[in-house]
Amino acid sequence: MSINKKFAEVNSLQGCDIEYLSSQNLAYVKDLKQARKEIEDYRTTIKDISDFPFSKDQKGYFIPKDSIDELFAQDQGVGFTGLKVYFGKSDDTGDDGKALLDIIVIATIKEEQYEATDYKVPGELPENPGANEPKIAKARPCPSQCGKENALNKPISI
């Protein structure tokens, strides 16, 4: 099935509550079963990659509500369109001694035809960053911030 047909099929589903953006920038909604399948497929895939550079124990991230509120409160909310998540390499390591994948979460605004422009992020980093920098959400890794075990964070069965 082509990727566009798959997106059309997923978009036609009712009762979905997890919105997801594809690599082709097409928004679609998936259900919990599809989300679990993709999480399990990802964890299974990286488990079999012997030279995977990041900790395989990492399941996700927790972003506290107050951190999200702080992002959207910048400059009285100026018309934010959402949040963008970037991936980075943390200075910390997992229990297996490998680097942890980190996420950087920033608010976005609509600018010209772009709905997801990073708020207050200049084209080049300034020599002396100041008070005009954007807020970046605090994110904490799972594990240890997984919460109660559920369908998305439980161990995979292989």
N, C-alpha and C positions, 0 to 999 in steps of 0.2 A: 504494500500500500504506500502511495506517495506521501511525503510529509504533509503536503497541503490537504490531501484527502483526510489524513489522520487529524489534522487541526480542525477541519470542517466537522468531522465526526465528533470530536471531543467538544467542540463549541455547541453542538446540538444537544448535548446531555443536559438534563435538568437536575436541580438539587445539588450542584457542585458548589463547594465552598472554598476551594484553594485556587487562587488565580496564579497563573504561571506565564512567563514570557519565554517564547522559543528563541533559539539562536537566530532565527530569521525575523525577529522582532514582531511576531504575530502573537497577540494576547489570546489566551484561551484558558478555560477553566477545567480543572481536573478533579476527579473525586478522590476520596481517601484511599480507595483500593489502588488507583493508578499511582498516587503519590507513594504508597508503600512499595509497590512494584519497582518504581524507579529508584527508590532508596535502596532496596534490596539488590537490584541489578548493579548499582554503583558499588556497594560494599563488596559484593561477590567479585566484581571485576577487579577492584584494587587489591583484594586478598590474593589474587593469582599473579599479581605483578611483583616479582621479587625485588626489582629496583625502584619501586614506587618511593619517591623522595619524602613523602609526608607520613605522619603517624596514621596507621590504619585503624587505630582505636577511636579516632574522632568521628562523631556522629552528626554534629550540628552545632548551632550556636543559640544562646539565649540572649535576647536584647531586652533589657528591662524597660517597662513602660515609661518610667520617668526619663530615660535616655531618649526615647522616641518623642515624648512630649517636648523635651528640650530642643530637639532638632526642629520641630514644627513651630516652636515659640520664637525662633530667631526673627528679629525684625518684624514682630507682630504678625508672623505667618505669611507675609508677602505673596500668597497665592501658590503655595507649594503643590506640586503635582504628585509627589510620591517619595519613595526612598530608592536609592541605588546601592547595590552591594558590590564591592570590589573584593577580590581575593588577594591575599598577601601571605608572605612567609613570616611567621612569628619568630621572635627571638627565643621563645620557650620551646621545650621539647616534650614529647609524650613519654609515657612509661616505657615505650620501646626504644627511647633515645633518638627518635627521628623528629624532625621539625614539625611543628604544628601549623596547619593551614590557619590563617587568620582572615577575618572579614573586616572591611572598613565600610561603614554605613553612613551615607550622607543624604541630605534632603535634595530634592530636585525641583526645578521650576520650568515653566514653558518659556522659551526664548526663541523668537522668530518661529520657524516651523518645527522646532525641536521640543517635544514634550518633556524630555528627561535630561535637561541641562543641569549639571551639578551646580548647586547654589554656592556662589562666592568663590569658586575655584578658578584661579587665573590660568591663562594659557601657559605661563612659566612660573615656577616657584619664586617668590621674592627672596632677596638676600636676607632680609630681616623681617620674618613674619611678625605680624602685629595683632592687635585686638580685632581687626577686621576679618580674621580668618573664619571659615565656616566651622560650625560645631560638627563633631564626628561622634557617632553613637558609641557607647561602651558596649562591647559584646563579650560574652563569657562562653567558653567552649563546653560542649557536652561530649564526653564526660568532663567535668564533674557537675555541670549545671544542666542535667538531663531532666530532673524532676521525676515523678512517678513513671514507672515503665508503662509504655503504651504501644499501639500498633506502629508508630513511626520510629520510636527510639529503642525498641527491644532488639536483642541480638538476632542476627540472621541465622537461619538454619541451613547448613550445607551438608 
